[in-house]
């Protein structure tokens, strides 16, 4: 399939959001690996809370984190998927490794002896007035993933070098140690000819880091995934509203980063309903993502991302 054919059939149509029969390509994911507790609070609005509250609601604990969440979806598309992250050595470690085996994902985990595994808590309150519930995500600050090192990356350099695509995300930029690890991984991948994918998260990264700290990773990326408002704020611009405003952002992105990265931009009412794929002097494709009423938001961004990456590797 070439770019012209791809433009006629965007990734939400082919390969689609539910996996493929022919799994191809090799992916290495670098990111957070944590135990996450998730709960939906159908009878509670955070804004209404004025005192302590006991709420009985659906809740579960899962193996999650940015690396595991993406790998879980990628396993339905890619022939080989591996996860690199730093974990602790407590009772959750065998649980994490067992979940990766269940998913068919290769374990490249680096164990920090004497450390507990990172924990995250995700709460979503009651929807109101046609708006989805508000998400509160609490991530343990001093988790092992913040100490993933360049040495950890070099230890698995062979796996990175044999991959078709390396996926990294901006949470690792928040720690100077894991920031160096991210750049090391991207440098190894680029030297080996793998595509480097950078997911610009957290979505308020512009409030946490100056653009100068984000730019080196953007410059190493072959594919950049981001909500369009996030990139606009990083550039000091007004967040775009609507497709025309997102297109007006593209020249600024092309000036920001050398080369010809593929920009996969999300936008819409909740920054997830629409996507625009853009590459300088090449592809410009806008498509609905399929997200809307009745579609579970948790995990949807990862579903979309792996479909887009499989599509891109197939057409480039």
PyMOL commands that set and color helices and strands:
alter all, ss='L'
color gray80, all
select helices_A, chain A and resi 3-8+46-48+66-74+92-103+144-147+150-155+157-161+170-174+176-192+205-208+211-220+228-234+243-256+300-315
alter helices_A, ss='H'
color red, helices_A
select strands_A, chain A and resi 24-30+34-40+59-64+78-84+86-87+106-107+110-111+119-124+135-139+165-169+195-199+223-227+262-267+274-279+284-288
alter strands_A, ss='S'
color yellow, strands_A
deselect
rebuild
show_as cartoon
